[in-house]
Structure formats: C-alpha cells, structure tokens
Amino acid sequence: MKIYTRTGDRGDTALFDGTRVSKADPRVDAYGAVDELNAALGLATAHGTDEQVSGFLTSIQRDLHAVGARLADPARRIAPRVDKATVDARAVARLEGVIDLLEGELPPLTRFILSGGCAAGAALHLARTVCRRAERQVVSLGPDAVEPEVLEYLNRLSDLLFVMARAVNRRAGVPETPW
C-alpha cells in the first residue's frame, strides 16, 4: 500500500463514510487539531518523561485516535463493537484517576504559573493549549456533532495535561514560575 493516493490533490478528503469534503471543513479542522495534539504528546514523551507518565501518554494517544475516528464519522457508522474507536465515560474516569494520582504529589496552587519548565513539562503545557483548541473546534461543530463523551474527554484531558506538566516538572526538580 502506498502512502499517497492522490485523492486529496484538489483540496478535499474523505470522511469515514466516504463522503468527500473540503480539507477546510470544520470537522476536518477539528480532527486535525486532535491529530496535532497526538503528535504533541509524542513530542513530550520524546523529551524524556518517566515510565509512568510515558505509559499514561501512550494510553491517551490511543484514545486520541478514537476521538479522531469519532470526528471523522459524522454519520456514526463505526460499529459499536469496535472497542478501540470507543471514547466513553470509562475513558473520562481514567483521566480523572490520573489527575487525582498526580495531584496527590503536587503542592496546591495558590497563584497562576507560567508555562515552561523542563523540556517535557513545557511540551505538556503546549499540548494542553492544543487540546483546548481542539476542544473549541469540536464545540464549534454543534451539540450533536459527536458523542458528549468525546467533548468531556477533551475537557478533562486538558486538565490532566496541566497537572501532568506540573508533575513532570516537579519530578525533574524544576520549580514553577509564578505569574
């Protein structure tokens, strides 16, 4: 199988059901932002996260492929039995569990902090902003564009990425810079 198909050479692409849409379509823009977020998480991992955080990020990257699949499927034709394309309340709960775990090792915030820190921490702060953009783009598609759990997942994920950036920086011995 070749990586290039030439089918998008005129600026359009196919959704899951085969419908051709412009690459500037808001839905394509939304799942493109999710793809960008996925790459940003890979970058954070490449900057040297510990084994625990790397494991969390790999799991999240898999979930983000499912989010992208959901966004590319406006007709909701992906069979419910396709577990790897599922984003449900359990996925949101997993994120909340990781937030609670990581927050347990962090001092409470009393002020806003500047994004930055070690390379992995800074990359996670950047990923958080990409996540927020993806969330805004999904919201702009309208309330029925995707399952509510997808939006809940993105919302919780941005919270997790903030906490994860703080934890990675703390584990690296890099102090937070107050605003």
N, C-alpha and C positions, 0 to 999 in steps of 0.2 A: 504494500500500500504506500503510495507516495504522499508526502506531507502536503503537497499543493494539489488543488483541484481545479483552479481557475474559475470556479463558480462565483467567486466574490469579486472578480476583477472589475466589475462595473459598480461596486459600492453597495451590493446587497448581500444578504446572508440568509441561511435557513434556520427557522426555529425547529423545535423538536418534532412538530407535526408536519414539517416540510414546507410550511408557509414561508415565502420569501418576503423579507422586509429590508428596509434600508439599514445600513450599518449605523446610521444616525438615529435609529428608532430608540425611544426612551427605554424600552425593555432591553435592548442590546447594550445600551449605555449602562444600565443597572447591573446586568450580569458581567459586563466588562469591568466595572468597579469591584465586583466580588472577586473576579479573577486577579485584578491588581492587588487586592488585599491578600489573596492567597500567596502571591509572589512576595509581597512584603513580609509575610510570616516566614517564608523560606529564607529571606534575607536575614531576618532576626536570628533564625536558627544558625545560619552560616556564620554569624558574628560571634557565636560561642555561647549558647545557652547550656545550662547544665542538663543532665539526663532527664530529670523530672520535667522541666519546662519544655525540653525538646519533645518529650512524649506527648505533653498536652498540645503543643503546636501541631504535631503530626495529626493528631486526632481532629483538631479544629480544621486543618487543611482538607481532610477528608470530608468533614461536614460542609465546608465551603463549596466543594464540588457538587454536593447535593443541593445546596442553595442555588448555585448556578443552573443546575438541571431544572429546578423548580421554576426559576425565572425564564428559562428558555422553553417552557411548556405551558403557555397561556391556556391551552385547551384542556390541561390536566389529563393528558393521555398516558403519562408514565404509570404503569401498573402499580397498585398499592403494594404488591408483593416484592417490589424491587427495593429491598431494605436499604441498600447503600445510597439511594436517592431520597431517603426519608429525613425530614427535619421535623421533629415533633417535640412535645412537652418534655420528654426524657432528655433530649439534646439540650434544651434550655436548662433543665435541672442539673445536668452535668456541668455546664458552665458556672452555675451558681455554686455548686460544690467546690469547684476550683477557686472561685473568688473567695469563698469562706476560708478555705485552706490557706491560701496565700495571705489573706488579710490577717490571719492569726499570727503571722510573723512580722507584721509591719506596725510601726507606731501610728497612732491615729493622726490624720491630717488636721492641722489647725489653721493652715493657710494654703493658698494656691501655690503650686510648684511650677517651675519651668520645665518644659520637656527637655530631655537630654540624658546625660549620664554616660555609662559605658556604651560601646557600640551597639550591643544587643538591646540594652534598655532604650536607647534613642530610636532604634529601629522599631521597637514595640510601640513607642509613643507615636511614631509616624504611622504605623499600621492602624493605631486607634483612630487617627484622623481619616484615613482611607475608609475604615469601617463606618465611621459616621457619615461620610459622603455616600457610600453605598446604601446605607440606611435611608438617607434623604431621597436618593434616586428611586428606591423601591417604594417609599411612601408616595412619591410623585406619580407613580403608576395608578394609584387609586386603591380603595379599600378591598376590592375584590380581585386584584391582580395576582395575588399569591396567597397561600395559606397564612393565617395570622401567626402561626408559629415561626415562620420564616422571619417576619419582622421582629418578633420577640427575640429570636436567636441573635439577630444582628445588633439589637439594642443591648442585650446582655453581653454580647461579645465585646463591644466597645468598652463596657465597664471592666470586663476581665482584662483586656489589653492594658488598660490604665494600671490596674492593680499588679498585673504581671510585670510591667515596666518598672514599677516601684520595687517589686520583689527582686527582680534581676539586678537592678542597681544596688540594692541593699546587700545582696549576696556577693556582689563584686566589690563591696566596700566603698561605693561611690555615694557620697552624700547628696541629698536632694537640695536643689537651689530654690529657696522661697522667692516668690514674686514680690 
